[in-house]
């Protein structure tokens, strides 16, 4: 099947669950996270709205309650970045892709003045502190390390908490108020799913393609941090669940169930968080983002993505929120001509998700 770029974008928006999908109508946090396999959640507020944008019946309080019920958990499964993952899949994902980020750990430790013995001792200390159902805030975890004589100043503390989680000893539990908390992965998820390597590669390939396609195997490798050889092996192992389409002359992969989905352009308008799979799930973002707008989305090329206004699948503006006790104030910066009432209607849904009145500012 041959597709134009606009047709491929239409299918991609459907894959991302930003438009109705013919094969799935998710109603819970668990179903959305299972669909994706992993969802960017380095910034917790962005992660919550990524879920809310795909679950219009839920509020932020509903999503937080679902995380407390363990419908998903946050850890560092790939690329050294926090993602939401299905709890039962966290361990095999860490073993398949998370450990690849450990290759640079020794260099980072040296820069921080930490030894391998320090890191391993930190894992032991955290394991003991959290054992028996313990759930400690980040501050208390760092205090436990300091009490054991392991310095956590600068970026040392973050590195040691990351290291323990990538090894599969700890994971992030839901925040208590604004404070990050940690638990033992084996105690938080006592019955993990076990997959052999080929099953794991196939499962991850299927989930990535069905939630992001049309995509290439190279994009899958970039998303997971796998080698291109392993990425292709996963695609092959997924078998007939994946289909090949041609997009502007390039072979791409798509969920076979999506081949008959509508491909006509849709003039919808969405407001998405900066750290959303809509952009973070790809290396090549040309279908969604005009090159001239790149600096507005990633100022300084520092990896911090601005929240986006998306019309017909393309980025047309950015927005920035300030959440107060009585209202949420949003400043919108257009990158193209925008219909203000439509943008404010989309933002009103976001304000409803937070449970706050909305005030929108349009800088001159």
Secondary structure, DSSP 4 states (H G I P E B T S, - for coil): -EE-HHHHHHHHHHHTTSS--SS----SHHHHHHHHSEEE-SSHHHHHHHHHHH-TT--HHHHHHHHHTTSSEEEEEETTEEEEE-GGGHHHHHHHTGGGGGGGHHHHHHHHT--HHHHHHHHHHHHHHHTTT--EEHHHHHHHHHHTT---TTTHHHHHHHHHHHTTSEEEEEEETTEEEEEEHHHHSSS-----HHHHHHHHHHHHHHHH-SB-HHHHHHHHT--HHHHHHHHHHHGGGEEEEEETTEEEEEEGGGTTS--S----EEEE-SS-HHHHT-S--TTT--GGGHHHHSGGGSS-PPEEEEETTEEEEEEEEEE-SSEEEEEEEESS---HHHHHHHHHHHHHHHTSEEEEEE--
